[in-house]
């Protein structure tokens, strides 16, 4: 089986990654989401959650013995050492799971949604990179509507790559500063480009095997 072409999707918080990923999914593209995997890894009884409890204390759990995500989020966004400790527990597991899932994809391409693609130095984990981009003021407005305070927003943005840094690694950019219809058009164009590329690569690989 020819491996699926791995497309990385990244962008700052509230830039519109989820919207873009859903639009790709509607076109039949398998989505492998780092945040969803992180959520699965921190369910009750999972080894990663046990390590988190050892590192952060039992009060990081709620009354049902499940991870209090809001409390954990507050701690890691306000303490660099705690954030690095959490990353050391989760990131290797997330990377491994994403690659395992990508290897099982039977479609010609797949989308790996990795919010911290640049920050966690995973550029080599994908073959092409799409950055979802929007102005900072739009990010702020979206985060405020989610109930985040100004200081919380700033703490989150401080640990993420800058807009310029993200754009510098992009093979393609989805501009999320207009309408949903416009974003949909951008996704359709990129889908066609990557679908054609993936199938072209597949044909070359099969021909190479046949001729060898």
C-alpha positions in Angstrom: 0.0 0.0 0.0 1.3 3.4 -0.9 1.4 5.7 2.2 -1.0 8.6 2.3 0.4 12.1 1.5 0.6 13.7 5.0 -0.6 17.3 5.0 0.0 19.3 8.2 -2.6 21.9 9.2 -1.5 24.5 11.8 -2.3 28.0 12.9 -2.6 30.1 16.0 -5.4 29.6 18.6 -8.8 30.7 17.2 -7.4 31.1 13.7 -10.0 28.7 12.2 -8.2 25.4 12.1 -11.2 23.5 13.2 -13.4 25.1 10.5 -10.8 24.3 7.8 -10.4 20.7 9.0 -14.1 20.1 8.9 -14.3 21.4 5.3 -11.5 19.0 4.3 -13.4 16.2 6.1 -16.5 16.9 4.1 -14.4 16.2 1.0 -13.5 12.8 2.3 -10.1 13.6 3.7 -9.2 11.6 6.9 -8.5 14.0 9.8 -6.0 13.2 12.5 -6.2 15.8 15.2 -3.5 16.3 17.9 -6.0 17.8 20.3 -8.5 15.0 20.0 -5.7 12.5 20.6 -4.5 14.4 23.6 -8.1 14.3 24.9 -8.2 10.5 24.4 -4.8 10.0 26.1 -5.9 11.9 29.2 -9.1 9.9 29.8 -9.5 8.1 33.1 -7.2 5.0 33.6 -4.9 6.1 30.7 -1.2 5.9 31.5 -0.7 9.5 30.5 -3.3 10.7 33.0 -1.6 8.7 35.8 1.7 10.5 34.9 0.0 13.9 34.9 -1.4 13.2 38.4 2.0 12.2 39.6 3.5 15.4 38.2 0.7 17.8 39.2 -1.0 16.2 42.2 -4.4 14.5 42.7 -6.2 17.9 42.9 -5.8 18.1 39.2 -8.7 15.7 39.0 -12.4 16.5 39.5 -14.8 14.7 41.9 -15.3 11.9 39.3 -11.6 11.2 39.0 -11.4 12.7 35.6 -8.9 15.4 34.5 -10.0 19.0 35.4 -8.9 20.4 32.1 -9.6 24.0 33.0 -7.4 23.8 36.1 -4.6 22.1 34.2 -4.8 24.7 31.4 -4.6 27.5 34.0 -1.5 26.0 35.6 0.5 25.3 32.4 -0.2 28.7 30.8 1.0 30.4 33.9 4.1 28.3 34.6 6.7 27.5 32.0 8.2 24.5 34.0 4.7 22.9 34.4 4.0 23.4 30.7 7.2 21.7 29.7 6.5 18.8 32.1 3.1 18.3 30.6 4.5 18.5 27.1 7.1 15.8 28.0 4.3 13.5 29.1 1.9 14.1 26.2 3.8 15.1 23.0 5.8 11.9 22.4 2.6 9.9 22.8 0.6 12.2 20.5 3.3 12.1 17.8 3.4 8.3 17.9 -0.4 8.0 17.8 -0.7 10.4 14.9 1.9 8.5 12.8 0.3 5.2 13.6 -3.1 6.5 12.4 -1.6 8.1 9.3 0.1 4.8 8.4 -3.4 3.1 8.4 -5.1 5.6 6.2 -6.3 4.1 2.9 -7.2 7.4 1.2 -4.5 9.0 -0.9 -3.9 11.8 1.5 -4.7 12.8 5.2 -4.7 15.9 7.2 -2.7 16.1 10.5 -4.1 19.0 12.6 -1.2 20.1 14.8 -1.7 23.4 16.5 1.9 23.6 17.7 3.5 22.1 14.6 6.3 24.7 14.6 6.7 25.0 18.3 7.1 21.3 18.8 9.5 21.0 15.9 7.4 18.5 13.9 8.0 19.9 10.5 9.4 16.6 9.3 6.3 14.7 10.4 4.4 16.0 7.4 5.1 16.5 3.7 3.3 19.8 3.2 2.2 22.5 5.5 -1.0 24.6 5.4 -1.2 27.5 7.8 -4.6 28.9 8.7 -4.0 32.6 9.1 -6.1 35.5 10.5 -5.3 38.9 12.0 -4.6 39.1 15.7 -7.6 41.3 16.4 -9.9 38.6 15.0 -8.2 36.0 17.3 -8.8 38.2 20.3 -12.5 38.7 19.5 -13.1 35.0 19.1 -11.3 34.1 22.3 -13.2 36.7 24.3 -16.5 35.2 23.0 -15.2 31.9 24.4 -15.0 33.4 27.8 -11.2 33.9 28.1 -9.9 37.0 30.0 -7.4 39.3 28.3 -4.5 38.0 30.4 -5.3 34.4 29.6 -5.4 35.2 25.9 -2.0 36.9 26.2 -0.5 34.0 28.1 -1.6 31.6 25.4 -0.4 33.8 22.5 3.0 34.2 24.3 3.8 30.5 24.1 2.8 30.2 20.5 4.8 31.1 17.4 4.3 34.5 16.0 2.1 35.0 12.9 5.3 35.8 10.9 7.0 32.6 12.1 4.1 30.4 11.2 3.7 32.0 7.7 7.4 31.4 7.1 6.9 27.6 7.2 3.7 27.5 5.0 3.6 25.8 1.7 0.0 27.1 1.4 -2.1 29.5 3.4 -5.8 29.6 4.1 -6.8 33.2 4.9 -9.6 33.1 7.5 -10.6 36.8 7.6 -13.6 36.9 5.3 -16.6 34.6 4.9 -17.1 30.9 5.3 -17.8 30.6 1.6 -14.4 32.1 0.9 -12.7 29.6 3.2 -14.6 26.8 1.6 -13.3 27.9 -1.9 -9.7 28.0 -0.6 -10.1 24.5 0.9 -11.6 23.1 -2.4 -8.7 24.5 -4.4 -6.1 23.0 -2.0 -7.9 19.7 -1.9 -7.7 19.4 -5.6 -4.0 20.3 -5.7 -3.0 17.8 -3.0 -5.4 15.1 -4.3 -3.8 15.3 -7.7 -0.3 15.4 -6.2 -1.0 12.4 -4.0 -2.3 10.3 -6.9 0.5 11.4 -9.1 3.0 10.2 -6.5 1.1 7.0 -6.1 1.3 6.3 -9.9 5.0 7.0 -9.9 5.6 4.6 -7.0 3.5 1.8 -8.5 5.2 2.2 -11.9 8.6 2.2 -10.2 7.8 -1.0 -8.4 6.5 -2.6 -11.6 9.6 -1.7 -13.5 12.1 -2.8 -10.9 
